[in-house]
Each structure stands twice: as structure tokens, then as C-alpha cells.
Amino acid sequence: MEDFKPYYVVIFTSIQKDHIKGYNEMAEKLETLAKLQPGFLGMDSARNQIGITVSYWESLEDIKNWKQQNDHLQAQSKGIKDWYKWYSVKICKVEREYHFNSD
């Protein structure tokens, strides 16, 4: 059995406004920046009527630092003003995980 180290996830769920000029460019920029942050472990994202992005972090401190990153702060402000009708953020600790792969 592998050693498992608990980690944290940020679950960002959102509904966008109809006109989101500049959103995709900012999302790409933030993903690139997040990958450079200390403690960043990965990210999954999907969007249909509701978008969900799950980012994985080593610690709560790493999440706090990412939330305060300058470009991220600007994106948060722009998101509230221009891009989102609604969003929700949840931060959770992962105590264990398992996977299935048919390949």
C-alpha cells in the first residue's frame, strides 16, 4: 500500500454571465500562474451551464497565498464585476483517494 499524504482542494463552482469578454484569456493566464505557485498539485475543470474547477494544494497556507496573488486578485475582482452571475468556493481536506482506469 502506498503512503498517502492528505492534501487540500478548492472547489470553485460558477455560473457565468452571457457576455464574458476576456474571460478565456484570463483563465489560461491564471492556470499558468497557479502551476508556478508553491504547493500547487494540479487542476481539473469542466464547463457547461455550470462551471467547476477543482485545484489541488499541499496546504491551507498555499491556498491562502494563491488567493492573495496579485493577478488572481485582479481576476477575482473582474469576475465579480463582469463574468459571474454566481459562484461558490469550498475548501476541503482529502484524507484518502482511489482511482479506476479500465485501460
Secondary structure by P-SEA (a helix, b strand, c coil): ccbbbbbbbbbbbbcccccccaaaaaaaaaaaaaaacccccccccccccbbbbbbbbccaaaaaaaaacaaaaaaaaaaaccccccbbbbbbbbccccccccc
